[in-house]
């Protein structure tokens, strides 16, 4: 059994912490808290590393840790740093393509390896980043087995 990650937006950590209490994972749709959320099998640490390494040029060992908002026996909620989400809003097609290529060549890391898959994933995140920004929200991830 794998882990599923549900990325969503919330105005603050207190609101994000209430999401798992108010909604069971199988009930989560794409629009809790007014945000179009995203389901993924990609770990939030991998997403952070992918953006910061590929777009920001930060070495893999300098990627900041995620902030734990809630740790429960059945789930956890983590906050992604704004430095992960914000850079995606302002980059063009060339930067997304370059980031996908860079990430596909980084040794010793998890996540998708195919440059085209990374490219598609970064585009999904770019769209998510715009929605978060428009709503004034921060990025969070609900993790459950």
Backbone as a chain_set.jsonl record, in Angstrom:
{"seq": "XXXXXXXXXXXXXXXXXXXXXXXXXXXXXXXXXXXXXXXXXXXXXXXXXXXXXXXXXXXXXXXXXXXXXXXXXXXXXXXXXXXXXXXXXXXXXXXXXXXXXXXXXXXXXXXXXXXXXXXXXXXXXXXXXXXXXXXXXXXXXXXXX", "coords": {"N": [[0.848, -1.177, 0.0], [0.633, 2.147, -0.931], [1.54, 5.576, -0.282], [-0.568, 8.396, -0.347], [-0.611, 11.717, -1.4], [-2.118, 14.749, -0.644], [-2.353, 17.821, -1.871], [-3.07, 21.09, -0.875], [-4.51, 24.381, -0.445], [-4.371, 26.846, 2.127], [-5.215, 29.568, 4.291], [-3.712, 29.8, 6.626], [-1.762, 28.015, 9.152], [-3.417, 27.049, 11.227], [-5.938, 26.765, 10.042], [-5.284, 24.906, 8.071], [-4.626, 22.749, 9.692], [-7.091, 21.925, 10.583], [-8.286, 20.722, 8.411], [-7.929, 17.817, 7.966], [-9.514, 16.87, 10.063], [-12.039, 17.726, 9.458], [-12.56, 16.495, 7.07], [-12.479, 13.298, 5.698], [-9.868, 11.356, 4.134], [-10.873, 9.893, 1.851], [-13.039, 11.42, 1.204], [-12.088, 13.784, 0.332], [-12.119, 16.244, -2.061], [-11.497, 18.299, -4.876], [-11.691, 20.879, -3.996], [-11.603, 21.87, -1.343], [-11.561, 24.347, 1.187], [-11.821, 26.309, -0.701], [-9.901, 26.0, -2.635], [-8.481, 24.572, -5.552], [-7.429, 21.515, -5.094], [-4.723, 19.081, -5.237], [-4.096, 15.71, -5.959], [-1.429, 13.44, -5.451], [1.28, 11.144, -6.011], [3.714, 11.948, -5.464], [6.14, 12.844, -3.172], [6.062, 15.577, -0.799], [8.58, 16.562, -0.095], [10.084, 15.885, -2.311], [8.873, 17.414, -4.305], [9.502, 19.976, -3.367], [12.306, 19.881, -3.553], [12.575, 19.48, -6.313], [11.6, 21.878, -7.472], [13.179, 23.862, -6.195], [15.785, 23.048, -6.796], [15.78, 22.743, -9.623], [14.643, 25.166, -10.64], [15.368, 27.332, -8.973], [18.037, 26.835, -8.633], [19.249, 25.889, -6.352], [21.438, 23.872, -4.43], [20.847, 20.37, -3.912], [21.322, 19.489, -1.275], [20.802, 21.736, 0.211], [18.14, 22.3, 0.327], [15.371, 23.462, 2.101], [13.848, 22.075, 5.103], [10.512, 20.701, 5.461], [7.692, 22.131, 7.164], [6.161, 20.73, 9.923], [2.776, 20.559, 10.565], [0.626, 19.159, 11.704], [0.741, 16.094, 13.397], [-0.602, 13.054, 13.424], [-1.852, 9.841, 14.439], [-3.124, 8.72, 12.185], [-2.67, 10.422, 10.013], [-0.768, 13.136, 8.572], [-0.043, 16.652, 8.398], [1.74, 18.839, 6.437], [3.564, 21.881, 5.849], [4.536, 23.5, 2.943], [7.422, 25.357, 2.09], [7.131, 28.829, 1.157], [9.019, 29.518, -0.653], [9.079, 27.445, -2.335], [6.712, 27.407, -3.781], [6.213, 30.025, -4.802], [8.303, 30.725, -6.792], [7.483, 29.406, -9.108], [5.356, 30.767, -10.255], [6.272, 32.896, -11.775], [7.903, 32.028, -13.833], [8.861, 31.233, -17.202], [8.087, 29.214, -20.104], [10.552, 28.191, -21.052], [12.118, 28.064, -18.73], [10.712, 26.198, -17.206], [10.993, 23.941, -18.819], [13.807, 23.696, -18.761], [14.182, 23.26, -16.02], [12.89, 20.798, -15.739], [14.562, 19.177, -17.275], [16.983, 19.476, -15.842], [16.25, 18.373, -13.323], [15.74, 15.763, -14.11], [18.251, 14.806, -14.475], [19.57, 14.859, -12.053], [21.477, 13.074, -9.776], [20.898, 10.349, -7.428], [18.332, 10.789, -6.128], [14.788, 10.844, -5.338], [11.562, 10.35, -6.951], [9.96, 11.297, -10.106], [11.765, 10.393, -13.069], [11.83, 10.756, -15.775], [12.166, 13.33, -18.095], [10.009, 14.53, -19.478], [7.769, 13.774, -17.94], [8.414, 15.102, -15.574], [8.32, 17.703, -16.513], [5.537, 17.952, -17.135], [4.517, 17.644, -14.544], [5.635, 19.893, -13.258], [4.273, 21.899, -14.64], [1.66, 21.44, -13.726], [2.052, 22.114, -11.066], [2.707, 24.769, -11.411], [0.292, 25.898, -12.224], [-1.189, 25.35, -9.893], [0.24, 26.945, -8.112], [-0.427, 29.51, -9.047], [-3.18, 29.521, -8.435], [-3.076, 29.316, -5.633], [-1.768, 31.725, -4.994], [-3.6, 33.638, -5.989], [-5.698, 33.244, -4.226], [-4.537, 33.996, -1.896], [-3.366, 32.09, -0.314], [-1.329, 29.573, 1.379], [0.806, 26.761, 0.643], [-0.014, 23.448, 1.514], [0.273, 20.04, 2.596], [-1.495, 17.091, 2.865], [-0.935, 14.016, 4.253], [-1.449, 10.597, 4.067], [-1.619, 7.077, 4.805]], "CA": [[0.0, 0.0, 0.0], [1.431, 3.347, -1.043], [1.086, 6.786, 0.39], [-1.142, 9.389, -1.234], [-0.411, 13.077, -0.909], [-3.151, 15.678, -1.09], [-1.87, 19.187, -1.737], [-4.179, 22.031, -0.818], [-4.158, 25.711, 0.022], [-5.067, 27.355, 3.309], [-4.672, 30.881, 4.643], [-2.767, 29.7, 7.745], [-1.565, 26.669, 9.681], [-4.559, 26.625, 12.038], [-6.965, 26.308, 9.107], [-4.776, 23.67, 7.452], [-4.67, 21.679, 10.69], [-8.475, 21.47, 10.73], [-8.756, 20.036, 7.202], [-8.12, 16.373, 8.126], [-10.577, 16.607, 11.026], [-13.327, 17.996, 8.827], [-12.747, 15.678, 5.872], [-11.699, 12.076, 5.614], [-9.154, 11.336, 2.848], [-11.671, 9.432, 0.716], [-14.031, 12.443, 0.901], [-11.435, 14.997, -0.153], [-12.271, 16.521, -3.479], [-10.511, 19.233, -5.372], [-12.029, 22.269, -3.73], [-11.747, 22.245, 0.057], [-11.02, 25.664, 1.513], [-11.876, 27.184, -1.858], [-8.743, 25.812, -3.514], [-8.436, 23.34, -6.329], [-6.311, 20.73, -4.572], [-4.1, 18.126, -6.152], [-3.647, 14.43, -5.44], [-0.18, 13.047, -6.093], [2.098, 10.12, -5.359], [5.023, 12.579, -5.309], [6.326, 13.362, -1.824], [6.276, 17.024, -0.755], [10.023, 16.827, -0.077], [10.55, 15.761, -3.688], [8.392, 18.587, -5.024], [10.327, 21.101, -2.917], [13.641, 19.73, -4.142], [12.461, 19.626, -7.763], [11.458, 23.301, -7.804], [14.312, 24.654, -5.722], [16.996, 22.637, -7.511], [15.656, 22.982, -11.057], [14.304, 26.546, -11.007], [16.123, 28.289, -8.16], [19.462, 26.512, -8.687], [19.749, 25.567, -5.011], [21.92, 22.484, -4.351], [19.911, 19.445, -3.278], [21.546, 19.398, 0.174], [20.433, 23.013, 0.837], [16.689, 22.449, 0.274], [14.913, 23.544, 3.488], [12.876, 21.046, 5.518], [9.113, 21.096, 5.506], [7.21, 22.418, 8.518], [5.092, 19.833, 10.346], [1.659, 21.292, 11.156], [-0.097, 18.185, 12.522], [1.15, 14.691, 13.315], [-1.679, 12.262, 14.001], [-1.584, 8.433, 14.071], [-3.7, 8.37, 10.888], [-2.289, 11.345, 8.956], [0.07, 14.289, 8.926], [-0.165, 17.813, 7.531], [2.983, 19.6, 6.384], [3.521, 23.134, 5.095], [5.651, 23.689, 2.026], [7.907, 26.742, 2.153], [6.691, 29.681, 0.048], [10.095, 29.537, -1.643], [8.828, 26.348, -3.275], [5.556, 27.693, -4.612], [6.299, 31.333, -5.454], [9.113, 30.834, -8.015], [6.808, 28.822, -10.268], [4.396, 31.686, -10.871], [6.894, 33.899, -12.639], [8.839, 31.471, -14.812], [8.314, 30.94, -18.517], [8.161, 27.865, -20.665], [11.956, 27.758, -21.14], [12.586, 27.727, -17.382], [10.059, 24.947, -16.806], [11.671, 22.881, -19.58], [15.162, 23.547, -18.224], [14.073, 22.654, -14.685], [12.556, 19.387, -15.943], [15.784, 18.503, -17.727], [17.936, 19.461, -14.715], [15.818, 17.412, -12.314], [15.837, 14.401, -14.656], [19.663, 14.379, -14.473], [20.136, 14.897, -10.695], [21.655, 11.706, -9.272], [20.592, 10.011, -6.028], [17.126, 11.429, -5.604], [13.565, 10.129, -5.659], [10.618, 11.053, -7.81], [9.988, 10.941, -11.533], [13.075, 10.561, -13.712], [11.641, 11.134, -17.171], [12.084, 14.791, -18.2], [8.673, 14.956, -19.896], [6.898, 13.63, -16.771], [8.764, 16.195, -14.671], [7.796, 18.9, -17.182], [4.092, 17.983, -16.908], [4.308, 17.858, -13.118], [5.942, 21.297, -12.958], [3.172, 22.71, -15.161], [0.554, 21.299, -12.775], [2.421, 22.905, -9.894], [2.656, 26.18, -11.785], [-1.121, 26.244, -12.161], [-1.529, 25.31, -8.469], [0.879, 28.119, -7.528], [-1.26, 30.673, -9.397], [-4.425, 29.45, -7.654], [-2.734, 29.65, -4.245], [-1.471, 33.156, -4.928], [-4.838, 34.383, -6.198], [-6.527, 33.112, -3.031], [-3.78, 34.437, -0.731], [-3.128, 30.909, 0.508], [-0.04, 28.905, 1.396], [0.695, 25.356, 0.235], [0.055, 22.429, 2.547], [0.113, 18.679, 2.077], [-2.062, 16.089, 3.753], [-0.305, 12.734, 3.962], [-2.036, 9.469, 4.785], [-1.258, 5.8, 4.152]], "C": [[0.887, 1.232, 0.0], [0.836, 4.5, -0.256], [0.536, 7.732, -0.665], [-0.944, 10.755, -0.595], [-1.49, 13.96, -1.5], [-2.632, 17.081, -0.825], [-3.074, 20.122, -1.761], [-3.678, 23.376, -0.312], [-4.976, 26.082, 1.234], [-4.438, 28.69, 3.685], [-3.634, 30.83, 5.769], [-2.719, 28.263, 8.259], [-2.743, 26.159, 10.495], [-5.681, 26.096, 11.153], [-6.541, 24.99, 8.471], [-4.865, 22.506, 8.417], [-6.079, 21.118, 10.858], [-8.966, 20.667, 9.528], [-8.921, 18.527, 7.41], [-9.242, 16.026, 9.089], [-11.932, 16.745, 10.35], [-13.599, 17.09, 7.627], [-11.874, 14.441, 5.911], [-11.044, 12.005, 4.239], [-10.01, 10.897, 1.658], [-12.75, 10.451, 0.328], [-13.402, 13.694, 0.298], [-11.615, 15.131, -1.658], [-11.201, 17.482, -3.917], [-10.743, 20.654, -4.917], [-12.235, 22.598, -2.253], [-11.043, 23.58, 0.294], [-10.955, 26.58, 0.291], [-10.721, 27.005, -2.827], [-8.916, 24.543, -4.331], [-7.218, 22.566, -5.859], [-5.773, 19.77, -5.613], [-3.762, 16.851, -5.394], [-2.362, 14.068, -6.157], [0.446, 11.894, -5.327], [3.501, 10.672, -5.114], [5.11, 13.206, -3.922], [6.543, 14.87, -1.841], [7.758, 17.4, -0.71], [10.597, 16.792, -1.49], [10.114, 16.967, -4.512], [9.247, 19.797, -4.662], [11.705, 21.045, -3.562], [13.61, 19.97, -5.644], [12.413, 21.105, -8.165], [12.712, 24.074, -7.422], [15.605, 24.31, -6.449], [16.921, 23.044, -8.982], [15.428, 24.429, -11.437], [15.154, 27.561, -10.254], [17.628, 28.025, -8.176], [20.08, 26.203, -7.335], [20.245, 24.127, -5.004], [20.952, 21.618, -3.537], [20.076, 19.408, -1.756], [21.191, 20.684, 0.922], [18.921, 23.265, 0.817], [16.161, 22.437, 1.711], [13.906, 22.447, 3.833], [11.456, 21.601, 5.505], [8.712, 21.322, 6.961], [6.047, 21.486, 8.834], [4.007, 20.654, 11.041], [0.901, 20.39, 12.121], [0.528, 16.813, 12.314], [0.129, 13.887, 14.109], [-1.379, 10.81, 13.65], [-2.078, 8.049, 12.678], [-3.251, 9.258, 9.734], [-1.303, 12.374, 9.488], [-0.253, 15.408, 7.95], [1.161, 18.553, 7.602], [2.78, 20.848, 5.544], [4.745, 23.183, 4.201], [6.12, 25.136, 2.121], [7.413, 27.544, 0.949], [7.771, 29.748, -1.03], [9.943, 28.403, -2.649], [7.742, 26.743, -4.262], [5.727, 28.978, -5.431], [7.124, 31.36, -6.744], [8.405, 30.32, -9.269], [5.878, 29.792, -10.978], [5.028, 32.544, -11.944], [7.839, 33.344, -13.702], [8.114, 31.145, -16.112], [8.527, 29.497, -18.917], [9.597, 27.331, -20.704], [12.475, 27.313, -19.776], [11.981, 26.42, -16.895], [10.727, 23.77, -17.523], [13.075, 22.624, -19.058], [15.134, 22.867, -16.864], [13.765, 21.164, -14.801], [13.791, 18.603, -16.372], [16.789, 18.385, -16.579], [17.54, 18.386, -13.712], [15.966, 15.977, -12.826], [17.28, 13.896, -14.641], [20.296, 14.395, -13.088], [20.265, 13.468, -10.175], [21.149, 11.567, -7.833], [19.417, 10.791, -5.457], [15.905, 10.629, -6.047], [12.698, 10.926, -6.603], [10.754, 10.655, -9.258], [11.342, 11.257, -12.16], [12.959, 11.05, -15.153], [11.392, 12.642, -17.266], [10.684, 15.261, -18.593], [7.674, 14.852, -18.741], [7.148, 14.753, -15.769], [8.197, 17.505, -15.213], [6.285, 19.038, -16.939], [3.777, 18.275, -15.446], [4.571, 19.316, -12.731], [4.857, 22.235, -13.487], [1.947, 22.631, -14.246], [0.823, 22.147, -11.539], [2.384, 24.394, -10.191], [1.212, 26.68, -11.708], [-1.586, 26.317, -10.702], [-0.973, 26.552, -7.766], [0.075, 29.388, -7.811], [-2.549, 30.686, -8.584], [-4.176, 29.811, -6.193], [-2.539, 31.153, -4.09], [-2.747, 33.998, -5.041], [-5.735, 34.346, -4.966], [-5.818, 33.633, -1.774], [-3.46, 33.296, 0.221], [-1.679, 30.434, 0.431], [-0.265, 27.44, 1.034], [0.892, 24.422, 1.42], [-0.122, 21.066, 1.876], [-0.423, 17.782, 3.17], [-1.523, 14.74, 3.321], [-1.039, 11.649, 4.756], [-1.691, 8.186, 4.048], [-2.398, 5.262, 3.308]], "O": [[1.788, 1.355, 0.83], [-0.232, 4.391, 0.347], [1.104, 7.858, -1.75], [-1.097, 10.913, 0.616], [-1.747, 13.927, -2.703], [-2.487, 17.482, 0.33], [-3.984, 19.958, -2.574], [-2.559, 23.488, 0.187], [-6.134, 25.685, 1.36], [-3.256, 28.916, 3.424], [-2.775, 31.707, 5.861], [-3.516, 27.413, 7.861], [-3.044, 24.966, 10.463], [-6.306, 25.087, 11.48], [-7.346, 24.067, 8.347], [-5.152, 21.383, 8.002], [-6.242, 19.958, 11.237], [-9.986, 19.986, 9.633], [-9.971, 17.991, 7.057], [-9.868, 14.976, 8.941], [-12.857, 15.983, 10.629], [-14.748, 16.938, 7.214], [-10.666, 14.53, 6.133], [-11.592, 12.531, 3.27], [-9.889, 11.462, 0.571], [-13.318, 10.359, -0.761], [-14.114, 14.568, -0.195], [-11.291, 14.22, -2.419], [-10.098, 17.472, -3.371], [-10.067, 21.564, -5.395], [-12.978, 23.527, -1.938], [-10.036, 23.881, -0.347], [-10.147, 27.508, 0.242], [-10.581, 27.796, -3.76], [-9.447, 23.549, -3.836], [-6.09, 22.927, -6.193], [-6.299, 19.664, -6.721], [-3.199, 16.911, -4.301], [-2.213, 14.356, -7.345], [0.174, 11.697, -4.143], [4.375, 9.961, -4.618], [4.255, 14.006, -3.543], [7.137, 15.399, -2.781], [8.147, 18.445, -1.231], [11.488, 17.572, -1.826], [10.884, 17.484, -5.321], [9.666, 20.553, -5.539], [12.206, 22.054, -4.058], [14.519, 20.595, -6.191], [13.108, 21.525, -9.091], [13.245, 24.845, -8.221], [16.432, 25.189, -6.691], [17.866, 23.615, -9.526], [15.957, 24.889, -12.449], [15.609, 28.544, -10.839], [18.412, 28.887, -7.779], [21.301, 26.25, -7.184], [19.559, 23.241, -5.514], [20.323, 22.093, -2.591], [19.088, 19.306, -1.028], [21.271, 20.718, 2.149], [18.468, 24.328, 1.242], [16.461, 21.512, 2.467], [13.198, 21.951, 2.957], [11.242, 22.813, 5.536], [9.322, 20.767, 7.875], [5.059, 21.451, 8.1], [4.291, 21.366, 12.004], [0.568, 20.807, 13.23], [0.81, 16.419, 11.183], [0.02, 14.034, 15.326], [-0.709, 10.559, 12.648], [-1.516, 7.151, 12.051], [-3.432, 8.883, 8.576], [-1.047, 12.463, 10.688], [-0.68, 15.16, 6.822], [1.651, 18.861, 8.688], [1.94, 20.878, 4.644], [5.863, 22.936, 4.653], [5.298, 26.046, 2.222], [7.29, 27.005, -0.151], [7.469, 30.008, -2.194], [10.599, 28.398, -3.691], [7.844, 26.444, -5.452], [5.415, 29.003, -6.622], [6.685, 31.969, -7.719], [8.709, 30.765, -10.375], [5.636, 29.654, -12.177], [4.372, 32.883, -12.929], [8.505, 34.111, -14.397], [6.925, 30.827, -16.122], [9.069, 28.686, -18.167], [9.832, 26.156, -20.422], [13.184, 26.311, -19.671], [12.657, 25.623, -16.244], [10.994, 22.734, -16.914], [13.492, 21.473, -18.926], [15.961, 22.0, -16.581], [14.314, 20.356, -14.052], [14.034, 17.498, -15.887], [17.375, 17.323, -16.368], [18.374, 17.583, -13.292], [16.284, 15.075, -12.051], [17.516, 12.695, -14.778], [21.449, 13.987, -12.944], [19.28, 12.731, -10.134], [20.995, 12.559, -7.12], [19.535, 11.392, -4.389], [15.967, 9.844, -6.993], [13.048, 12.035, -7.007], [11.555, 9.788, -9.605], [11.979, 12.256, -11.826], [13.875, 11.679, -15.683], [10.506, 13.169, -16.593], [10.218, 16.286, -18.094], [6.828, 15.73, -18.573], [6.208, 15.291, -15.185], [7.66, 18.316, -14.459], [5.81, 20.115, -16.58], [2.879, 19.06, -15.143], [3.811, 19.901, -11.96], [4.553, 23.25, -12.86], [1.276, 23.637, -14.017], [-0.075, 22.817, -11.029], [2.063, 25.194, -9.312], [0.951, 27.763, -11.184], [-2.298, 27.247, -10.324], [-1.646, 27.141, -6.92], [-0.089, 30.237, -6.934], [-2.967, 31.736, -8.097], [-4.97, 30.527, -5.584], [-3.077, 31.771, -3.171], [-2.944, 34.948, -4.284], [-6.452, 35.308, -4.69], [-6.426, 33.704, -0.706], [-3.302, 33.509, 1.423], [-0.916, 30.831, -0.45], [-1.387, 26.939, 1.107], [1.822, 24.573, 2.212], [-0.6, 20.964, 0.746], [0.129, 17.722, 4.269], [-1.64, 14.363, 2.155], [-1.225, 11.773, 5.966], [-1.494, 8.188, 2.833], [-2.266, 4.204, 2.694]]}, "num_chains": 1, "name": "protein.A"}
